[in-house]
Amino acid sequence: MLSQLEGNEKEKVTRIMVASIVTGIAVAIAPSLIVWLSGVDINNIQTTSNTIAGSSGGLPPALANVLRNGFTVITVLGAVIAAGGLILGAIKMQLQ
């Protein structure tokens, strides 16, 4: 497929595909990286009535829920962007 593309177009499509793959990998490892850097695993924290027990330093349950939801939204958004880039690259390869 790439052999059908001409010089400049071939570079553009290759960049789109590589950027999409890198984005997908970054989205896949981001939650683990955040846990490693912060030392707080938001997904595995036990909540009590007023604070969260464990290594979180006493985060309120509402804040923990907001963080969980935020991580989920960011992960889904990153996955959509990566998939969109791969689809766009594949379409450009087919059209050329």
All heavy atoms as an XYZ file, in Angstrom:
682
protein
N       0.811     -1.192      0.000
C       0.000      0.000      0.000
C       0.858      1.262      0.000
O       0.569      2.188     -0.731
C      -0.904      0.015      1.228
C      -2.010     -0.978      1.224
S      -3.025     -0.744      2.682
C      -3.811     -2.311      2.734
N       1.878      1.288      0.829
C       2.732      2.467      0.880
C       3.531      2.647     -0.393
O       3.931      3.756     -0.717
C       3.680      2.390      2.079
C       3.093      2.768      3.429
C       4.116      2.532      4.528
C       2.616      4.195      3.468
N       3.764      1.562     -1.130
C       4.536      1.685     -2.364
C       3.766      2.453     -3.433
O       4.361      2.999     -4.351
C       4.911      0.302     -2.882
O       3.744     -0.440     -3.170
N       2.449      2.533     -3.309
C       1.631      3.262     -4.268
C       1.688      4.772     -4.042
O       1.356      5.539     -4.925
C       0.182      2.802     -4.187
C       0.002      1.338     -4.525
C      -1.410      0.868     -4.217
O      -2.191      1.569     -3.598
N      -1.725     -0.345     -4.649
N       2.082      5.189     -2.859
C       2.117      6.609     -2.525
C       3.398      7.247     -3.038
O       4.433      6.606     -3.118
C       2.017      6.800     -1.009
C       0.759      6.279     -0.341
C       0.857      6.451      1.153
C      -0.477      6.978     -0.873
N       3.299      8.519     -3.338
C       4.474      9.255     -3.793
C       5.175      9.882     -2.598
O       4.597     10.002     -1.524
C       4.045     10.309     -4.805
C       3.469      9.691     -6.069
C       3.011     10.744     -7.056
O       3.294     11.926     -6.845
O       2.363     10.357     -8.025
N       6.404     10.325     -2.775
C       7.307     10.824     -1.749
C       6.689     11.530     -0.557
O       6.711     11.031      0.556
N       6.138     12.719     -0.766
C       5.646     13.530      0.339
C       4.425     12.899      1.005
O       4.283     12.941      2.225
C       5.337     14.942     -0.167
C       5.229     15.939      0.961
O       5.731     15.695      2.053
N       4.582     17.051      0.686
N       3.519     12.352      0.215
C       2.330     11.703      0.772
C       2.709     10.476      1.603
O       2.108     10.204      2.628
C       1.372     11.282     -0.348
C       0.461     12.365     -0.812
C      -0.479     12.867      0.268
O      -1.135     12.057      0.940
O      -0.533     14.096      0.455
N       3.698      9.757      1.133
C       4.156      8.563      1.853
C       4.660      8.951      3.241
O       4.357      8.286      4.226
C       5.252      7.866      1.051
C       5.689      6.548      1.602
C       6.691      5.902      0.653
C       7.094      4.539      1.125
N       8.008      3.867      0.199
N       5.414     10.046      3.327
C       5.926     10.517      4.614
C       4.793     10.935      5.534
O       4.802     10.633      6.725
C       6.878     11.693      4.410
C       8.203     11.320      3.799
C       9.082     12.540      3.579
O       8.881     13.555      4.287
O       9.951     12.469      2.707
N       3.794     11.637      5.007
C       2.667     12.097      5.811
C       1.881     10.924      6.390
O       1.548     10.909      7.572
C       1.734     12.979      4.983
C       2.279     14.349      4.692
C       1.272     15.139      3.889
C       1.814     16.488      3.487
N       0.851     17.248      2.670
N       1.585      9.957      5.540
C       0.819      8.799      6.001
C       1.624      8.005      7.027
O       1.083      7.558      8.043
C       0.407      7.907      4.805
C      -0.202      6.605      5.279
C      -0.570      8.654      3.912
N       2.914      7.849      6.798
C       3.761      7.135      7.745
C       3.788      7.856      9.085
O       3.697      7.219     10.134
C       5.192      6.999      7.185
O       5.129      6.341      5.927
C       6.062      6.207      8.132
N       3.885      9.172      9.069
C       3.876      9.941     10.317
C       2.555      9.792     11.057
O       2.534      9.673     12.275
C       4.150     11.421     10.030
C       5.578     11.696      9.700
C       5.793     13.160      9.461
N       7.142     13.410      8.989
C       7.557     14.546      8.496
N       6.727     15.574      8.392
N       8.802     14.686      8.102
N       1.448      9.825     10.326
C       0.135      9.661     10.951
C       0.042      8.300     11.620
O      -0.412      8.187     12.770
C      -0.998      9.830      9.911
C      -1.101     11.286      9.465
C      -2.328      9.356     10.470
C      -2.030     11.510      8.296
N       0.465      7.267     10.917
C       0.380      5.915     11.464
C       1.284      5.744     12.692
O       0.867      5.184     13.703
C       0.735      4.885     10.394
C      -0.168      4.910      9.184
S      -1.849      4.421      9.526
C      -1.659      2.662      9.498
N       2.508      6.238     12.614
C       3.445      6.119     13.736
C       2.931      6.909     14.936
O       2.964      6.430     16.072
C       4.861      6.570     13.320
C       5.770      6.699     14.531
C       5.449      5.584     12.322
N       2.437      8.126     14.697
C       1.907      8.939     15.794
C       0.708      8.263     16.447
O       0.558      8.303     17.679
C       1.521     10.321     15.283
N      -0.122      7.614     15.661
C      -1.279      6.906     16.216
C      -0.846      5.719     17.065
O      -1.415      5.470     18.128
C      -2.198      6.432     15.093
O      -2.698      7.532     14.385
N       0.147      4.999     16.612
C       0.641      3.850     17.379
C       1.280      4.318     18.685
O       1.026      3.755     19.754
C       1.617      3.016     16.532
C       0.855      2.336     15.393
C       2.358      2.000     17.382
C       1.730      1.718     14.335
N       2.080      5.382     18.617
C       2.706      5.923     19.828
C       1.638      6.420     20.796
O       1.721      6.196     22.011
C       3.711      7.043     19.465
C       4.172      7.797     20.702
C       4.895      6.453     18.730
N       0.608      7.092     20.282
C      -0.488      7.561     21.134
C      -1.203      6.397     21.791
O      -1.526      6.455     22.980
C      -1.489      8.392     20.301
O      -0.807      9.486     19.712
C      -2.620      8.898     21.160
N      -1.451      5.345     21.038
C      -2.100      4.168     21.616
C      -1.280      3.541     22.728
O      -1.811      3.151     23.761
N       0.025      3.457     22.523
C       0.901      2.906     23.564
C       0.904      3.813     24.787
O       0.830      3.332     25.930
C       2.323      2.700     23.011
C       2.322      1.575     21.973
C       3.314      2.393     24.133
C       3.612      1.457     21.184
N       0.958      5.127     24.560
C       0.953      6.073     25.683
C      -0.340      5.975     26.482
O      -0.321      6.010     27.719
C       1.152      7.491     25.156
N      -1.462      5.833     25.786
C      -2.749      5.697     26.477
C      -2.788      4.393     27.269
O      -3.305      4.343     28.380
C      -3.912      5.763     25.458
C      -5.209      5.300     26.065
C      -4.052      7.175     24.928
N      -2.207      3.339     26.720
C      -2.228      2.042     27.398
C      -1.401      2.048     28.680
O      -1.781      1.427     29.676
C      -1.730      0.953     26.454
N      -0.265      2.750     28.674
C       0.598      2.719     29.861
C       0.375      3.899     30.807
O       0.933      3.925     31.897
C       2.088      2.651     29.478
C       2.543      3.923     28.764
C       2.393      1.418     28.669
C       4.037      4.027     28.607
N      -0.427      4.883     30.406
C      -0.619      6.085     31.227
C      -1.135      5.787     32.637
O      -0.581      6.316     33.606
C      -1.530      7.067     30.516
N      -2.171      4.963     32.814
C      -2.640      4.714     34.183
C      -1.561      4.096     35.082
O      -1.398      4.506     36.234
C      -3.824      3.757     33.996
C      -4.287      4.006     32.612
C      -3.065      4.347     31.825
N      -0.819      3.149     34.563
C       0.251      2.533     35.349
C       1.355      3.530     35.656
O       1.908      3.528     36.759
C       0.842      1.341     34.600
O      -0.150      0.382     34.361
N       1.660      4.392     34.704
C       2.680      5.409     34.911
C       2.252      6.411     35.984
O       3.051      6.801     36.837
C       2.983      6.127     33.596
C       4.106      7.145     33.606
C       5.432      6.475     33.964
C       4.201      7.833     32.269
N       0.990      6.802     35.960
C       0.478      7.727     36.969
C       0.533      7.101     38.354
O       0.931      7.751     39.325
C      -0.954      8.172     36.619
C      -0.920      9.080     35.390
C      -1.615      8.888     37.794
C      -2.270      9.388     34.812
N       0.153      5.831     38.466
C       0.226      5.133     39.754
C       1.665      5.059     40.231
O       1.963      5.305     41.404
C      -0.396      3.716     39.637
C      -0.092      2.877     40.868
C      -1.886      3.821     39.410
N       2.584      4.762     39.336
C       3.995      4.645     39.705
C       4.563      5.985     40.157
O       5.287      6.070     41.142
C       4.784      4.091     38.532
C       6.245      3.964     38.802
C       6.859      3.095     39.645
C       7.281      4.755     38.214
N       8.221      3.285     39.608
C       8.515      4.302     38.739
C       7.286      5.786     37.290
C       9.717      4.858     38.369
C       8.492      6.335     36.928
C       9.696      5.872     37.469
N       4.235      7.058     39.420
C       4.770      8.371     39.759
C       4.168      8.944     41.045
O       4.865      9.555     41.841
C       4.536      9.355     38.608
C       5.371      9.143     37.357
C       4.913     10.093     36.252
C       6.840      9.359     37.650
N       2.861      8.758     41.222
C       2.197      9.367     42.371
C       2.205      8.485     43.613
O       2.091      8.976     44.722
C       0.748      9.720     42.018
O      -0.011      8.533     41.828
N       2.322      7.184     43.426
C       2.258      6.276     44.563
C       0.840      6.037     45.053
O       0.632      5.406     46.073
N      -0.156      6.546     44.327
C      -1.560      6.396     44.719
C      -2.300      5.697     43.595
O      -2.331      6.174     42.466
C      -2.215      7.772     44.991
C      -3.680      7.606     45.341
C      -1.477      8.502     46.084
N      -2.893      4.562     43.903
C      -3.694      3.837     42.926
C      -5.158      4.183     43.170
O      -5.805      3.635     44.052
C      -3.458      2.339     43.041
C      -4.107      1.559     41.921
O      -4.779      2.181     41.070
O      -3.943      0.330     41.894
N      -5.673      5.108     42.399
C      -7.037      5.601     42.592
C      -8.061      4.477     42.426
O      -9.080      4.452     43.095
C      -7.329      6.752     41.593
C      -6.434      7.943     41.883
C      -8.781      7.175     41.638
C      -6.655      8.586     43.228
N      -7.802      3.525     41.553
C      -8.767      2.461     41.290
C      -8.859      1.437     42.412
O      -9.853      0.733     42.521
C      -8.425      1.748     39.986
C      -8.615      2.656     38.800
O      -9.554      3.428     38.750
N      -7.718      2.572     37.851
N      -7.834      1.314     43.249
C      -7.823      0.286     44.289
C      -7.830      0.848     45.706
O      -7.393      0.187     46.623
C      -6.592     -0.610     44.110
C      -6.683     -1.413     42.837
O      -7.763     -1.816     42.428
N      -5.562     -1.612     42.195
N      -8.333      2.047     45.875
C      -8.372      2.660     47.202
C      -9.678      2.283     47.883
O     -10.745      2.341     47.280
C      -8.243      4.194     47.095
C      -6.861      4.554     46.574
C      -8.494      4.849     48.430
C      -6.669      6.021     46.341
N      -9.571      1.896     49.138
C     -10.754      1.566     49.937
C     -11.324      2.848     50.522
O     -10.615      3.612     51.167
C     -10.385      0.598     51.062
C      -9.824     -0.722     50.585
C     -10.824     -1.501     49.768
O     -12.004     -1.527     50.072
N     -10.358     -2.123     48.704
N     -12.604      3.093     50.299
C     -13.216      4.314     50.814
C     -13.910      4.029     52.140
O     -14.425      2.949     52.378
C     -14.242      4.890     49.822
O     -15.246      3.922     49.581
C     -13.575      5.282     48.540
N     -13.879      5.026     53.010
C     -14.650      4.987     54.246
C     -15.689      6.091     54.139
O     -15.828      6.732     53.103
C     -13.739      5.208     55.470
O     -13.140      6.496     55.356
C     -12.660      4.150     55.548
N     -16.404      6.358     55.209
C     -17.480      7.341     55.123
C     -16.952      8.759     54.886
O     -17.579      9.543     54.187
C     -18.321      7.309     56.402
O     -17.500      7.594     57.519
N     -15.804      9.103     55.462
C     -15.308     10.475     55.339
C     -14.065     10.604     54.478
O     -13.898     11.573     53.764
C     -15.002     11.047     56.726
C     -16.252     11.175     57.557
O     -17.311     11.434     57.028
N     -16.132     10.976     58.848
N     -13.149      9.660     54.566
C     -11.907      9.748     53.806
C     -11.574      8.395     53.208
O     -12.199      7.390     53.514
C     -10.732     10.192     54.699
O     -10.566      9.241     55.738
C     -10.963     11.565     55.279
N     -10.568      8.383     52.390
C     -10.105      7.156     51.769
C      -8.902      6.662     52.552
O      -7.959      7.406     52.784
C      -9.724      7.407     50.303
C     -10.966      7.833     49.538
C      -9.102      6.186     49.674
C     -10.693      8.281     48.151
N      -8.944      5.432     52.955
C      -7.833      4.859     53.706
C      -6.750      4.389     52.742
O      -7.016      4.096     51.589
C      -8.334      3.694     54.551
N      -5.558      4.319     53.215
C      -4.463      3.810     52.403
C      -3.435      4.879     52.134
O      -3.257      5.809     52.909
N      -2.760      4.741     50.996
C      -1.640      5.620     50.688
C      -2.074      6.947     50.075
O      -1.249      7.715     49.629
C      -0.693      4.903     49.728
O      -1.366      4.671     48.506
N      -3.371      7.226     50.052
C      -3.845      8.419     49.369
C      -3.680      9.686     50.189
O      -3.853     10.772     49.662
C      -5.317      8.259     49.010
O      -6.077      8.212     50.206
N      -3.406      9.564     51.453
C      -3.284     10.752     52.278
C      -4.624     11.325     52.672
O      -4.744     12.492     52.984
N      -5.666     10.533     52.667
C      -6.973     10.981     53.126
C      -7.767     11.775     52.111
O      -8.334     12.803     52.447
N      -7.807     11.341     50.864
C      -8.632     12.012     49.865
C     -10.106     11.760     50.165
O     -10.484     10.649     50.511
C      -8.331     11.483     48.461
C      -6.985     11.809     47.847
C      -6.856     11.088     46.520
C      -6.818     13.282     47.672
N     -10.941     12.765     49.996
C     -12.381     12.544     50.153
C     -12.899     11.610     49.059
O     -12.380     11.636     47.931
C     -12.988     13.939     49.997
C     -11.859     14.888     50.130
C     -10.611     14.159     49.769
N     -13.904     10.802     49.345
C     -14.438      9.871     48.333
C     -14.921     10.572     47.064
O     -14.749     10.050     45.975
C     -15.583      9.179     49.047
C     -15.259      9.291     50.491
C     -14.528     10.589     50.646
N     -15.493     11.755     47.202
C     -15.977     12.471     46.015
C     -14.819     12.826     45.083
O     -14.930     12.702     43.861
C     -16.723     13.735     46.435
N     -13.685     13.239     45.662
C     -12.514     13.566     44.847
C     -11.948     12.323     44.171
O     -11.553     12.363     43.004
C     -11.442     14.234     45.704
C     -10.152     14.625     44.980
C     -10.441     15.568     43.830
C      -9.169     15.246     45.953
N     -11.934     11.214     44.901
C     -11.454      9.964     44.307
C     -12.329      9.556     43.129
O     -11.825      9.108     42.092
C     -11.417      8.861     45.349
N     -13.638      9.735     43.261
C     -14.550      9.401     42.158
C     -14.327     10.311     40.965
O     -14.366      9.864     39.818
C     -16.003      9.481     42.635
C     -16.349      8.352     43.573
O     -15.759      7.274     43.504
N     -17.291      8.590     44.463
N     -14.091     11.592     41.219
C     -13.816     12.526     40.126
C     -12.525     12.123     39.412
O     -12.456     12.137     38.175
C     -13.731     13.974     40.653
C     -13.163     14.914     39.597
C     -15.098     14.457     41.089
N     -11.500     11.753     40.166
C     -10.240     11.321     39.555
C     -10.427     10.049     38.738
O      -9.899      9.931     37.630
C      -9.178     11.111     40.631
C      -8.628     12.380     41.282
C      -7.722     12.021     42.446
C      -7.898     13.223     40.273
N     -11.172      9.084     39.274
C     -11.440      7.851     38.520
C     -12.131      8.165     37.202
O     -11.764      7.666     36.142
C     -12.320      6.906     39.348
C     -11.605      6.154     40.399
C     -12.552      5.127     41.049
N     -12.002      4.699     42.306
C     -12.492      5.004     43.512
N     -13.593      5.719     43.610
N     -11.912      4.585     44.603
N     -13.187      8.999     37.282
C     -13.931      9.350     36.070
C     -13.060     10.138     35.093
O     -13.149      9.941     33.883
C     -15.179     10.150     36.434
C     -16.188      9.330     37.204
O     -16.152      8.105     37.191
N     -17.072     10.004     37.912
N     -12.231     11.025     35.609
C     -11.337     11.793     34.744
C     -10.337     10.913     34.022
O     -10.093     11.085     32.829
N      -9.753      9.938     34.744
C      -8.816      9.006     34.113
C      -9.515      8.201     33.025
O      -8.956      7.961     31.953
C      -8.207      8.052     35.138
C      -7.185      8.692     36.042
C      -6.882      8.125     37.264
C      -6.521      9.849     35.685
C      -5.946      8.694     38.103
C      -5.584     10.428     36.507
C      -5.290      9.851     37.725
N     -10.755      7.800     33.287
C     -11.507      7.024     32.301
C     -11.769      7.857     31.047
O     -11.570      7.386     29.921
C     -12.837      6.534     32.897
O     -12.555      5.732     34.039
C     -13.628      5.722     31.891
N     -12.203      9.100     31.223
C     -12.489      9.971     30.079
C     -11.226     10.226     29.262
O     -11.247     10.151     28.033
C     -13.115     11.303     30.560
C     -13.140     12.335     29.449
C     -14.508     11.070     31.086
N     -10.126     10.507     29.937
C      -8.872     10.775     29.231
C      -8.398      9.532     28.475
O      -7.928      9.618     27.345
C      -7.802     11.276     30.216
C      -8.168     12.690     30.685
C      -6.422     11.271     29.592
C      -7.342     13.197     31.833
N      -8.540      8.362     29.086
C      -8.142      7.121     28.425
C      -8.986      6.857     27.186
O      -8.463      6.518     26.119
C      -8.235      5.939     29.404
O      -7.413      6.207     30.534
C      -7.817      4.638     28.751
N     -10.306      7.033     27.307
C     -11.193      6.817     26.161
C     -10.899      7.834     25.059
O     -10.839      7.478     23.874
C     -12.675      6.885     26.603
C     -13.614      6.929     25.411
C     -13.010      5.705     27.492
N     -10.694      9.081     25.420
C     -10.385     10.109     24.433
C      -9.082      9.794     23.698
O      -9.008      9.907     22.468
C     -10.293     11.480     25.107
C     -10.023     12.676     24.214
C     -11.157     12.863     23.215
C      -9.861     13.930     25.059
N      -8.072      9.379     24.422
C      -6.810      9.012     23.794
C      -6.951      7.823     22.863
O      -6.362      7.782     21.779
N      -7.742      6.844     23.273
C      -7.962      5.672     22.423
C      -8.712      6.052     21.145
O      -8.400      5.554     20.060
C      -8.732      4.605     23.189
N      -9.681      6.948     21.259
C     -10.432      7.401     20.080
C      -9.512      8.158     19.124
O      -9.566      7.968     17.905
C     -11.637      8.272     20.504
C     -12.240      9.012     19.328
C     -12.687      7.417     21.190
N      -8.645      9.011     19.673
C      -7.707      9.755     18.835
C      -6.743      8.802     18.124
O      -6.477      8.946     16.927
C      -6.942     10.794     19.667
C      -7.895     11.909     20.096
C      -5.760     11.366     18.889
C      -7.318     12.858     21.115
N      -6.228      7.817     18.854
C      -5.315      6.846     18.239
C      -6.019      6.041     17.155
O      -5.469      5.844     16.059
C      -4.744      5.917     19.309
N      -7.225      5.582     17.426
C      -7.971      4.816     16.424
C      -8.294      5.679     15.208
O      -8.202      5.215     14.064
C      -9.254      4.263     17.039
N      -8.653      6.929     15.452
C      -8.938      7.844     14.347
C      -7.728      8.055     13.453
O      -7.842      8.103     12.236
N      -6.558      8.186     14.071
C      -5.334      8.343     13.291
C      -5.023      7.119     12.452
O      -4.621      7.234     11.288
N      -5.219      5.946     13.035
C      -4.980      4.715     12.273
C      -5.971      4.576     11.122
O      -5.598      4.191     10.006
C      -5.058      3.498     13.193
C      -3.897      3.332     14.162
C      -4.178      2.204     15.144
C      -2.607      3.067     13.412
N      -7.223      4.906     11.379
C      -8.237      4.825     10.322
C      -7.944      5.837      9.224
O      -8.022      5.522      8.032
C      -9.648      5.033     10.920
C     -10.011      3.829     11.782
C     -10.676      5.254      9.827
C     -11.250      4.022     12.626
N      -7.588      7.067      9.612
C      -7.252      8.090      8.624
C      -6.060      7.668      7.787
O      -6.067      7.829      6.556
C      -6.965      9.423      9.330
C      -6.580     10.589      8.435
C      -7.745     10.983      7.551
C      -6.126     11.763      9.282
N      -5.038      7.123      8.415
C      -3.875      6.652      7.668
C      -4.228      5.538      6.702
O      -3.754      5.510      5.565
N      -5.061      4.606      7.161
C      -5.466      3.491      6.287
C      -6.294      4.008      5.104
O      -6.111      3.540      3.966
C      -6.268      2.472      7.082
N      -7.161      4.963      5.356
C      -7.977      5.529      4.260
C      -7.077      6.250      3.257
O      -7.237      6.098      2.048
C      -9.047      6.488      4.822
C     -10.131      5.682      5.547
C      -9.670      7.337      3.717
C     -11.125      6.524      6.313
N      -6.118      7.022      3.744
C      -5.208      7.726      2.826
C      -4.384      6.743      1.989
O      -4.106      7.005      0.833
C      -4.292      8.663      3.605
C      -4.974      9.934      4.036
C      -3.959     10.897      4.594
C      -4.600     12.210      4.875
N      -4.164     13.246      3.963
N      -3.997      5.628      2.604
C      -3.250      4.635      1.832
C      -4.115      4.024      0.751
O      -3.633      3.755     -0.353
C      -2.708      3.529      2.764
C      -1.499      3.952      3.535
S      -0.639      2.582      4.330
C      -1.797      2.070      5.550
N      -5.383      3.799      1.050
C      -6.284      3.180      0.054
C      -6.614      4.144     -1.084
O      -6.791      3.727     -2.219
C      -7.572      2.716      0.730
C      -7.382      1.567      1.680
C      -6.900      0.311      0.980
O      -7.272      0.034     -0.155
N      -6.066     -0.460      1.655
N      -6.720      5.440     -0.762
C      -7.116      6.427     -1.778
C      -5.986      6.752     -2.737
O      -6.248      7.260     -3.828
C      -7.612      7.702     -1.101
C      -8.931      7.581     -0.341
C      -9.280      8.905      0.320
C     -10.050      7.135     -1.263
N      -4.774      6.539     -2.353
C      -3.652      6.926     -3.208
C      -3.348      5.857     -4.198
O      -3.111      4.868     -4.258
C      -2.415      7.267     -2.378
C      -2.660      8.428     -1.471
C      -2.950      9.725     -2.204
O      -2.385      9.987     -3.259
N      -3.839     10.530     -1.673
